[in-house]
């Protein structure tokens, strides 16, 4: 269940300032987009601004990517070089967490993403984002797993090695200090 809370005026202003700096320093991700348009949309969507705050708080370094923006919708993605530090060492979902008999992680990817009000990247989104900038050189990220794979106990993750994106599988109950997850959120 998502726990929505309003940011204070100071938290909102600090977040918007960080997002603006990142936006301006990375114009190659979104040429021809105007910060003022985006700023207004963010201020009018306090619930989504809180979700972006959670992306930032957990180390995702959220930013807009132009090739993802369509039909007047701005899509924020995690743009950190390695999988977000505040979202690592988690198994895939609650079923996987319940299946662990020993050394259970603190939580699972699906529930954390839901609580943040964001969506897990699909393999296609992960691969597309890697065409804009490369990330996960030393880490890996869980991705949205097809039901057919999940029903057999597995889950998928990706990373970037040797100039290529690789997709792998693991038991959904596994977790590693170098594996986290990446997310996105749309702002209309």
N, C-alpha and C positions, 0 to 999 in steps of 0.2 A: 504494500500500500504506500502510495506517495504521501510524504509529509510535507505539505506546502507551508511555507512561512514567508511573510513579507520581510524584505530587507529594510534595515533602517535607512534613513536618508543618507547618512554617512557611508554605510556599506554600499548602497546603490551608486553614490557618486564615485567612490573609490574604484568599484568594479568598472563603471563606465569609462573612467579615466584610463584604467589598464587596458580595456578593450580598444579604446581609441588609439592608444600608443601602438598596440600590436597591429591594429588595422592599418595604420599609417606606415609602419615599418615593413609591412608585408603586402604592399600593393600588387605584387605579382600574383598573389592568390585571388585578387578581386579587382583587376583594373576596371575602370569605368563605374565602379560603385561609389556612392557618396556617403560619407560617414553621417552627415546630418539626417539623411533619410532613415538610416539604420538606428541612430540614436533615438529618434522619435518613436520608432516602433518598439524599441526595447523599453522605453519609459512607459509606454501604454500597455505593456504585457508584464506586469510585476511577477506573475507566477513563472513565466518563462525566464525572466531575468534572475529569479531565485535559482532555477535549474542551471543557468549558465554560471551563476555564482558557485554552485556545487561542482560544476566541471572545473572551474578555476581553482577552487579550494582543494580539490583532490589532485591537482597537478596537470590537468588536461590542456592548459593554454588554449582555450577556445578561440576560434577565428572563423570568419566567413570565407568560403571558397567560391569564386564567381561561377565556375563551370557547374557548380551545384545549384546556384541561385536560378530559379525559374519561376515564371508566372507570378512575379512579385513576392516570392517567398525567399527569405534569406536562410541559409542552412549553416549553422555553426557546427564545426567538427573539432574534435581534439586535435591540436596541431603540435603537440609536444614531440620532441625527437624520439624519446623512449616512452614506452607505455606508462601512463600516469602512475606515479609513485604511490599515491593515495588510494589506488584501486588494484593492488597486486595481492597475491597469495590468497586467492578466492577460487573455490571450485565453481562449476558452471551454474547449477541451479539447486533448488531446495531438495529435490529428490536425490541429487548427488551428495549433498551435505548430509542428509539423513542416512545415506548408505555407508558413510565413513564410520568405522567402528572406533578408530583411534586417531589422535592428532588432527582433530577437525579444525578447519580454518574458521575464522570468525564469522564469515558470511559467504554468500554466493553472488555471482555476477548478475544474474537475472533480477534478484530482489534488490540489489544495490542500485542498478540502473532504473528500475521502476520507482524506487524511493526518491531518486534524483529527478524524476520526470523526464528522462531522456531515453533514447533508443540505442541498442547495440548495433554496431556496424555489421552489414552483411559482407560476404566475401567479395561481391561485386563492388560495393562501396569502398571496402578496404583497398582493393586493387586499383580502383579509379583514383582514390586519394593519393596513392603512391605515384601516380603519373604527374602529380602536381608538385609534390615534394616527398623526399624519402625519409622514412622513420622506421623505428624498431630494428636498428642495427644490432643491438645487444639483447633486446627483450622480445617478447612475443605478446600477442593480444588475442584473447578469446573473441570469436565472432559468432554471429547468429547462426545457429546450427539447424539444419533441416530436421524435421520430425523423424524421418526415417532413420537418420543416424542416431538421434537422441534416444529413440525408442529401443535401440540396441545397446545403450549404455555409453555411447561415445559423444564427443563434442569436438568442434573444430577450432583451430587457432591458426594465425598467420604470423609471419615475420618477413624481414627483408634481409637477404644474404646474397653475396656474390653478384650484386646487381639485379637480383630477381626477387619476386614475391613468391613465397612458398606457403602452401596450405597443408596443414597436418591434422591428424586426429589424435585424441588421447581419451582415456576414460574420463567421463564428466566429473568424477569425484576427485580427480587429481588437482593439485595446485602447486605453484612454484613461486619463489620470490621474484623471479624475473618475468612472470606472466601476469598481465593485468587485462584490462579491456578498454576499448575506445568507443565513444558514443557520438551522437549528433542530436540536434534539436532544430526544429524549423520555427522561424519567426515570420508571421504574416503581417 
